[in-house]
Amino acid sequence: MKIARFVAAGFGSGYAPVAAGTAGSAAAVLAGAVLLWLSPLLLAAAALAATFGGYLAVERAHVEGDPGWVVIDEFAGQWIALLALAAPSVPGIAAAFILFRFFDITKLGPVGWADRKHGPFGIMADDVIAGVIAAALLLIVRLFRPGWIM
């Protein structure tokens, strides 16, 4: 297997037999929680690497359409959502996962706009935007109810 395809598949998590996007998001949220626990800067660097490296991996893997096995976009978006947490906590991680998946699945607003774009940009952009929206909502919750999540 070529490295670009392995990265595009979320380091193999995209080959889950069912619900590959959810499986990729679950793998990403667990890895992201560890990165956040180690250092928020490490998580930020990983989110940037997944976003830009994911774009290149999808491009180099010559992906057509938006196949289910491509989940590096879930890693990028999920890690962006986790950046809104001050520290990993079960409620915070669960909220980041649920919010990200909600916007990724429903394709509301700008997420849907990006999803209709073609090529690597469209594959990556909808999940990045879903992650940004999820992060913004988590930051609002932290601002008004800091004890609910970290």
Wavefront OBJ file of the C-alpha trace (Angstrom):
o trace
v 0.000 0.000 0.000
v 1.349 3.400 -0.887
v 1.961 5.838 1.971
v -0.394 8.451 0.465
v -3.275 5.955 0.449
v -2.450 4.823 4.008
v -2.499 8.445 5.240
v -5.684 9.221 3.281
v -7.269 6.186 4.955
v -6.591 7.674 8.376
v -3.657 5.339 9.010
v -5.895 2.376 8.210
v -8.957 3.351 10.254
v -10.870 4.138 7.057
v -10.966 0.454 6.206
v -13.447 -0.295 8.993
v -16.140 -2.590 7.568
v -19.013 -0.283 8.606
v -19.295 3.456 9.342
v -15.756 4.273 8.254
v -16.245 8.001 8.911
v -17.355 7.364 12.474
v -14.559 4.827 12.976
v -12.048 7.367 11.673
v -13.479 10.056 13.944
v -13.321 7.711 16.940
v -9.685 6.876 16.223
v -8.959 10.575 15.750
v -10.668 11.667 18.967
v -8.737 9.088 21.005
v -5.400 10.029 19.440
v -6.296 13.710 19.722
v -7.100 13.362 23.433
v -3.635 11.899 24.011
v -2.031 14.694 21.988
v -4.005 17.314 23.935
v -2.972 15.698 27.217
v 0.671 15.816 26.125
v 0.489 19.386 24.799
v -2.116 21.605 23.118
v 0.655 22.753 20.772
v 1.283 19.162 19.749
v -2.424 18.766 18.963
v -2.397 22.020 16.974
v 0.625 20.838 14.982
v -1.087 17.498 14.326
v -4.266 19.274 13.176
v -2.246 21.381 10.736
v -0.352 18.319 9.518
v -3.580 16.358 9.036
v -5.173 19.249 7.166
v -2.359 20.038 4.763
v -0.785 16.584 4.702
v -4.225 15.079 4.233
v -4.841 17.304 1.237
v -1.565 16.165 -0.318
v -2.227 12.507 0.524
v -5.683 12.620 -1.075
v -4.224 14.344 -4.116
v -1.343 11.868 -4.468
v -3.586 8.849 -3.905
v -5.582 9.987 -6.960
v -8.862 9.703 -5.076
v -11.989 10.001 -7.200
v -15.123 11.424 -5.577
v -15.216 11.145 -1.776
v -14.910 7.435 -0.983
v -15.781 6.236 2.499
v -12.307 4.888 3.190
v -10.793 8.409 3.011
v -10.950 9.555 6.634
v -7.886 11.772 7.062
v -10.384 14.627 6.748
v -12.122 13.305 9.883
v -8.779 13.399 11.702
v -8.223 17.028 10.699
v -11.732 18.139 11.653
v -11.863 16.166 14.885
v -8.497 17.505 16.006
v -9.588 21.063 15.224
v -12.696 20.534 17.366
v -10.565 19.211 20.244
v -8.406 22.353 20.166
v -11.258 24.173 21.933
v -10.705 22.131 25.089
v -8.312 23.351 27.759
v -7.550 19.769 28.762
v -8.941 16.364 27.897
v -11.999 15.335 29.894
v -14.635 12.722 29.175
v -17.452 15.305 28.797
v -15.274 17.555 26.632
v -14.065 14.760 24.380
v -17.611 13.413 24.027
v -18.947 16.890 23.204
v -16.209 17.473 20.610
v -16.918 14.103 19.005
v -20.700 14.575 18.921
v -20.592 18.164 17.654
v -18.058 17.377 14.954
v -19.986 14.305 13.755
v -23.264 16.266 13.804
v -21.939 18.950 11.470
v -20.023 16.449 9.341
v -23.112 14.297 8.806
v -25.781 17.002 8.447
v -23.649 19.240 6.193
v -25.320 22.392 7.524
v -24.350 25.799 6.134
v -20.785 26.204 4.953
v -20.062 22.511 5.571
v -22.502 21.631 2.792
v -21.020 24.290 0.524
v -17.550 22.787 0.943
v -18.867 19.240 0.530
v -20.156 20.134 -2.954
v -16.650 21.110 -4.102
v -14.657 18.566 -6.049
v -11.235 17.048 -5.526
v -9.001 17.126 -2.461
v -10.269 20.585 -1.483
v -13.860 19.389 -1.177
v -12.871 16.204 0.630
v -10.876 18.098 3.249
v -12.724 21.427 3.528
v -16.105 20.181 4.732
v -14.545 18.395 7.696
v -12.210 21.259 8.519
v -15.188 23.631 8.559
v -17.225 21.164 10.656
v -14.305 21.065 13.116
v -14.104 24.864 13.259
v -17.842 25.148 13.945
v -17.664 22.454 16.632
v -14.673 24.210 18.216
v -16.472 27.564 18.191
v -19.473 26.048 19.958
v -17.234 24.361 22.517
v -15.473 27.669 23.184
v -18.849 29.344 23.758
v -19.798 26.610 26.226
v -16.449 27.033 27.998
v -17.027 30.781 28.190
v -20.502 30.609 29.719
v -20.383 27.246 31.518
v -16.711 26.489 32.185
v -17.473 23.598 34.512
v -19.393 21.612 31.904
v -16.367 20.791 29.773
v -12.728 21.638 29.941
l 1 2 3 4 5 6 7 8 9 10 11 12 13 14 15 16 17 18 19 20 21 22 23 24 25 26 27 28 29 30 31 32 33 34 35 36 37 38 39 40 41 42 43 44 45 46 47 48 49 50 51 52 53 54 55 56 57 58 59 60 61 62 63 64 65 66 67 68 69 70 71 72 73 74 75 76 77 78 79 80 81 82 83 84 85 86 87 88 89 90 91 92 93 94 95 96 97 98 99 100 101 102 103 104 105 106 107 108 109 110 111 112 113 114 115 116 117 118 119 120 121 122 123 124 125 126 127 128 129 130 131 132 133 134 135 136 137 138 139 140 141 142 143 144 145 146 147 148 149 150
